[in-house]
Amino acid sequence: MKVQVRYFASVREALGPGETVELATGTRLSGLRDQLIARGGRHAEALGRGRALRMALDQAMVDDEAMTVHEGAEVAFFPPVTGG
């Protein structure tokens, strides 16, 4: 299945605006992130497990990477935002 991955803020600076990714049916958000990290290089640096990142699935914030991704989903990665 194909999903749209979008990157924002510093992640966008490292990886560009986004891409289409092919996933196995039933892949969870954690599996998508791991698949992208496994590419190495800039993907591993920008999306690595030691980095504080937020995720959205179909424009809704998610706190649980165990959620299953569906065909045509839009997944976004971005750093936490602070305000003042």
C-alpha positions in Angstrom: 0.0 0.0 0.0 1.1 3.6 -0.6 1.1 6.4 2.0 2.0 10.0 1.8 4.7 11.1 4.2 5.1 14.8 4.9 8.0 16.5 6.8 7.8 19.9 8.6 10.2 22.3 10.2 13.7 21.0 10.8 12.7 17.5 9.4 11.7 19.2 6.2 15.0 21.0 6.0 16.8 17.7 6.3 14.6 15.5 4.1 12.5 17.8 1.8 8.7 18.3 1.8 7.7 14.7 1.7 7.5 11.5 -0.3 5.3 8.5 -1.2 6.3 5.4 0.7 5.3 1.8 -0.1 4.3 -0.2 3.0 3.1 -3.7 3.8 -0.6 -3.9 4.7 -1.1 -3.7 8.5 2.1 -1.6 9.1 2.0 0.5 12.2 3.3 4.1 12.6 6.3 2.7 14.4 7.0 0.4 11.5 6.9 3.2 9.0 9.3 5.3 11.1 11.6 2.3 11.5 11.5 1.7 7.7 12.5 5.3 7.1 15.3 5.2 9.7 16.6 2.0 8.1 17.5 4.0 5.0 20.3 5.5 7.0 22.0 8.8 6.3 19.7 11.9 6.7 16.6 9.8 7.4 18.3 8.1 10.3 19.5 11.4 11.7 16.2 13.3 11.3 13.9 10.5 12.4 16.1 8.6 14.8 14.6 7.1 18.0 16.6 9.5 20.2 15.0 12.5 18.6 11.9 14.2 20.0 9.3 14.1 17.1 5.6 14.4 16.9 3.5 12.6 14.4 0.1 13.1 12.8 -2.0 10.6 10.9 -4.5 12.1 8.5 -3.9 15.6 10.0 -4.8 14.4 13.6 -2.0 14.4 16.2 -1.1 10.9 17.5 0.7 9.9 20.7 0.6 6.1 19.9 2.9 4.8 17.3 1.0 1.5 17.5 -1.7 2.9 15.3 -2.1 1.1 12.0 -1.5 3.0 8.8 -4.1 2.6 6.0 -3.9 2.8 2.2 -3.7 6.5 1.1 -3.0 7.8 4.6 -1.1 11.0 5.2 1.6 10.8 7.9 3.4 13.8 9.1 6.6 14.1 11.1 7.7 17.3 12.9 9.6 18.4 16.0 7.7 19.5 19.1 6.6 23.1 19.0 7.2 25.4 22.0 5.6 28.7 22.5 6.1 31.7 24.7 
